[in-house]
């Protein structure tokens, strides 16, 4: 079934020849957004994430420990950690990809300034939902990230497909199809001022 987008973006009519051009454009816009009004943007996205989790009745959730240019989802992490019935996982880097470990304190700073809990060798549950930070989203609803490919490799390793929600401080969406076949696709894209959903 053809994807039906709900929502609008000022980037939708802007065309890009390739992923690198779109990535540079989104980085430029994101850099400006980080400098102004980030706390408010973080709050609005956190609130929408929590509402989406409640509406979809998801219980086993992959979150992330944010970098400075990403949505600070600490509010979501704290809320779910304290609420009975939820199991929260975060990425633990392994080589060129990562595995899921349960979110627990203390946290340690690793490569790329990423925070992580201690390693866990326990076999993880299947996740219902993954909250994934993005730089931008293309016309096929594929993720444009920072180019390391860790999320693509992680999801490729799964034998099932959880719901995926992309989150960002700004809306950087283009109707151009600049992504590649290995780039992950989302069910919903959440920004401070909008939600764009895809129906397949």
N, C-alpha and C positions, 0 to 999 in steps of 0.2 A: 504494500500500500504506500502511496506517495506520502512523504512527510508533510504534515500541516503545522506551520508555526503559528503560535499564538503570542502576539506581542509585536513590538516594533523596535527598530534600531536605526539611529541616524547613519550607521555604517552600512545598512543593508544595500543601498544603491551604489556604494563605493566599490569599485572593482579592483581586484588585485591579481597580478600575473602569477604569483607564486607564494609559497608559505613564508619564505624569508622576508619578503616585502611586507606581508601582513603582520608578521611577528615584530618587525621594526616599528611599524605604525602603532601597534598595541603597546609596545614597550614605552614609546614616547608618551602616549596618552596616560598610561598607568603611572609613569614617573611623576607626571603633573598631579594626578589624583592622590598619590601618597603624601604630597606636600600640603594638601588642603582638604580639610573635612574628613580625614580618614576615620576618626572615632565614630562619627555619625554613620558613615557608610558601613563600618564594621557592625554596628548595632543593628542597622536595618537588615543586613544580610543574615546575621545570626537569628533574628526574629523569624525571618522567612524560612530558614533551615529548620528551626524547631517546629514551625507550623507544618511544613512538608513532612517531617518525620511523624508527627502526630496523625496527619491525614492518611499517610500510607501505612501506618501501623507497623513500621519496621522496628526491629529490636536489636539485631546484630549489625553494627554500623562501623565502617571504616572512616575515620576522620584523619586529620593531619595536624602536625605541629607547625604553625605558620612562620614563614619568613616575613621580613619587613614589608615586602611589596604584595603580600598575599592577604586575603581577608583574615583578620584575627578572629578565629572561631573559639577562643577561650571560653566565652559565655556558653556555647553549646557543649564543649567538653565538660565543664563544671556541672552544668545542669544534668546531663545524661549520666555522669559518674555518680551523682547523688540520688538518681531516680531508680527505684527498684524495677527490675525487668529488662534493663538495657545492658548490653555488653559492647564496650567500646574498644576498638582496635585502632592502632596507628602504624605507620610504616616503620620498619627497621631495615636499614640499608644493608644489602648483601651484593657485593660486586656491582654489576651494572643495573641491578633491579632492587627489589626489596621484598620482604615477607611481612605478614601481619603479626603484631604482638599486642597483647592487652595493654591498654593505657594504664600506667601506674607511675607513681612518683618514687624516687627522684628522677629527674631528667638529666641527660648528659649531652653536651654539644659535640657534634661529629662533623664529618665532611660537609662542605658547602654551608657551614654554620647551622646545620639542621639539628634540632633537639630530638633526642630519642630516650625512651626508657631502657632499662636493662634488657638484654636478649632473653628470649624465652624459647625453650625447646618443646613446649607443649603443643600438641596438634590443635590448630585453631578451628573454630566453627566456621560454617559457611556464613558469609555476610549477606544481609538483605539489601543493604544500601551502602554506596561509597560516595563520600563528599570529596570532590577533587578540585583543587585550585587550577585556574587556567589563565593564559594570557589573552586568548581569543577563541572564537568559535566560528567555523566556516559554514557554508551553505548546506553541507551534508551533516551538519551537527557534530563535526569532528573537532577534537581538542587540538589547539595550538598552544604548546607549552614552551618551556625554555630550551628545548632541544636536547635534553639528556635521555629521553625515551624510557625513563624508569616506569612510569605508569603504564605505558603501552606494553612493556615486557611483563609486568605484573599481571595485568588482566588477560594477556595472551596465555599465561600459565594456568589460569583457572579453567576448570572443567564445566563451569556454569556461568551464567551472566546475571550479576546482581543489578539492581537499579543504580544508575549513575547520575549524580547531580553535579554539574559544573558550577563553581562559584567564583565571583570576581568583584573587585572594588568598583569597576566601571563596566559599562556594556560595550564590548568590542566584538561585534558580530558582523560578518560579511556574507552576502549571498553567493560570493565566488566560491568555487569548490577547489580550495588550495591544499586541503589535507591529502593524506595518503591512506592506502588501505589498512595499514597497521595502526593508524591513529584511532584512539578510542572514541566512541560516540556516546552521547548522553541522552537521558530521558527528560532532563529539565536543566535550564541554565538560569541561575539566580544572581541578580545584581541588586544594588540598593533600590533602584527605581523600577525594576521590571522582573518578570518571570517569563521565560520563553520555553514552551513545552513542545515536545514532538510526539506525534501519534503515528505509530507504524502499523 
